[in-house]
Amino acid sequence: MTVSPADNKRRALDMVAAWNRGEPDGVIAYWAPDAVHYDEDGGPMPAEQIADIMRGSLNSFPDLHLEAKSIVAEDDRVMLRITVTATHAGDFMGVPATGKPVTWHYLEELRFNERGQVVEHWDVMNFSPLFRALGSVPDGL
């Protein structure tokens, strides 16, 4: 099976749509069993840890909504620039629920295999607007 950049772009947007339905398993369904996920420092993270973070995000922000501001696909890679809006309805990184509307931004890079599965995944988050909205900016941010 040959997968085009346009096919991978559609898959990436399908994953965004799954997030917007509150279905992390709809995102996980696109991951290859041996997919490697990277933290912001470039170190590998276990898929189960990423899945737990995703599910926990929905506990903190049940109305979480992703908007893909831009998407670029080349060869086997897709890059997305995403803005997230939500309501802070549960504990997040030690900050109890405030009920406040919040926004944050991130960049995501996905590398797909020839079967259309994500084999590598990077996220770089900008939580600054979120913590400013919550009035709780952690040291070092």
C-alpha positions as CSV (number, residue, x, y, z in Angstrom):
1,M,0.0,0.0,0.0
2,T,1.4,3.4,-1.0
3,V,0.4,6.3,1.2
4,S,0.5,9.9,-0.2
5,P,1.2,13.1,1.8
6,A,-2.5,14.0,1.1
7,D,-3.6,10.7,2.7
8,N,-1.4,11.3,5.7
9,K,-2.8,14.9,6.0
10,R,-6.3,13.5,6.0
11,R,-5.4,10.9,8.7
12,A,-3.9,13.7,10.9
13,L,-7.1,15.8,10.5
14,D,-9.1,12.6,11.4
15,M,-7.1,12.4,14.6
16,V,-7.9,16.1,15.4
17,A,-11.6,15.3,14.7
18,A,-11.4,12.3,17.2
19,W,-10.0,14.7,19.8
20,N,-12.9,17.1,19.2
21,R,-15.4,14.2,19.7
22,G,-13.7,13.4,23.1
23,E,-12.4,10.1,21.7
24,P,-8.7,9.6,22.5
25,D,-9.1,6.0,21.3
26,G,-9.9,7.4,17.9
27,V,-6.4,9.0,17.9
28,I,-4.7,5.9,19.3
29,A,-6.2,3.8,16.5
30,Y,-3.9,5.5,14.1
31,W,-0.7,4.6,16.1
32,A,1.4,1.6,14.9
33,P,2.0,-0.9,17.8
34,D,5.6,0.1,17.9
35,A,5.1,3.9,17.5
36,V,7.6,6.1,19.3
37,H,6.4,9.2,21.1
38,Y,8.8,11.9,22.1
39,D,8.6,14.4,25.0
40,E,9.5,18.1,24.5
41,D,13.1,17.3,25.3
42,G,13.3,14.7,22.6
43,G,13.3,11.7,24.9
44,P,11.0,8.7,24.1
45,M,7.8,8.3,26.1
46,P,5.8,5.0,26.3
47,A,2.6,5.0,24.3
48,E,0.6,4.1,27.5
49,Q,1.9,7.3,29.2
50,I,0.8,9.4,26.2
51,A,-2.6,7.7,26.3
52,D,-3.0,8.4,30.0
53,I,-2.0,12.0,29.4
54,M,-4.7,12.3,26.7
55,R,-7.4,10.8,28.8
56,G,-6.4,13.0,31.8
57,S,-6.6,16.0,29.6
58,L,-10.3,15.3,29.0
59,N,-10.8,15.0,32.7
60,S,-9.3,18.5,33.2
61,F,-10.9,19.9,30.0
62,P,-14.0,17.9,29.0
63,D,-15.0,20.4,26.3
64,L,-11.5,20.5,24.8
65,H,-11.5,21.6,21.1
66,L,-8.6,21.6,18.7
67,E,-8.4,23.9,15.7
68,A,-5.7,23.0,13.1
69,K,-4.5,26.5,12.1
70,S,-2.1,25.1,9.5
71,I,-1.1,21.7,8.3
72,V,1.8,20.8,6.0
73,A,2.5,17.3,4.6
74,E,5.6,16.2,2.9
75,D,6.7,12.6,2.1
76,D,5.9,10.6,5.2
77,R,5.5,13.6,7.6
78,V,2.7,15.9,8.7
79,M,3.1,19.0,10.7
80,L,0.2,20.7,12.4
81,R,-0.1,24.1,14.2
82,I,-3.0,23.7,16.6
83,T,-4.8,26.1,19.0
84,V,-6.8,24.4,21.8
85,T,-9.7,26.0,23.6
86,A,-11.4,24.5,26.6
87,T,-13.0,25.1,30.0
88,H,-10.8,24.3,33.0
89,A,-13.2,21.8,34.8
90,G,-10.8,19.5,36.6
91,D,-7.4,19.5,38.3
92,F,-4.6,20.2,35.8
93,M,-0.9,20.0,36.8
94,G,-1.8,20.8,40.5
95,V,-4.2,23.6,39.6
96,P,-7.8,22.8,40.9
97,A,-10.7,23.4,38.5
98,T,-11.5,27.1,38.0
99,G,-14.3,27.0,35.5
100,K,-12.3,29.5,33.4
101,P,-12.1,29.4,29.6
102,V,-8.5,28.6,28.5
103,T,-6.4,28.5,25.4
104,W,-3.0,27.0,24.5
105,H,-1.1,26.2,21.4
106,Y,1.1,23.4,20.1
107,L,3.0,22.1,17.2
108,E,2.8,18.4,16.3
109,E,4.8,16.3,13.9
110,L,3.7,12.9,12.8
111,R,5.6,10.4,10.7
112,F,3.5,7.7,9.0
113,N,4.5,4.3,7.7
114,E,3.5,2.8,4.4
115,R,0.3,1.5,6.0
116,G,-0.8,4.9,7.2
117,Q,0.0,4.4,10.8
118,V,1.9,6.9,13.0
119,V,5.3,5.5,13.8
120,E,6.8,8.7,15.3
121,H,5.1,11.5,17.2
122,W,6.4,14.8,18.6
123,D,4.5,17.6,20.4
124,V,5.8,21.0,21.5
125,M,3.3,22.7,23.8
126,N,3.0,26.3,24.7
127,F,1.0,26.3,27.9
128,S,1.8,29.9,28.7
129,P,-1.6,31.3,27.7
130,L,-3.3,28.5,29.7
131,F,-1.4,29.2,32.9
132,R,-1.8,33.0,32.5
133,A,-5.6,32.5,32.2
134,L,-5.5,30.3,35.4
135,G,-3.5,32.9,37.2
136,S,-0.9,30.3,38.1
137,V,2.3,30.5,36.1
138,P,4.7,27.8,37.2
139,D,8.3,28.8,38.0
140,G,10.5,28.7,34.9
141,L,7.6,29.2,32.4
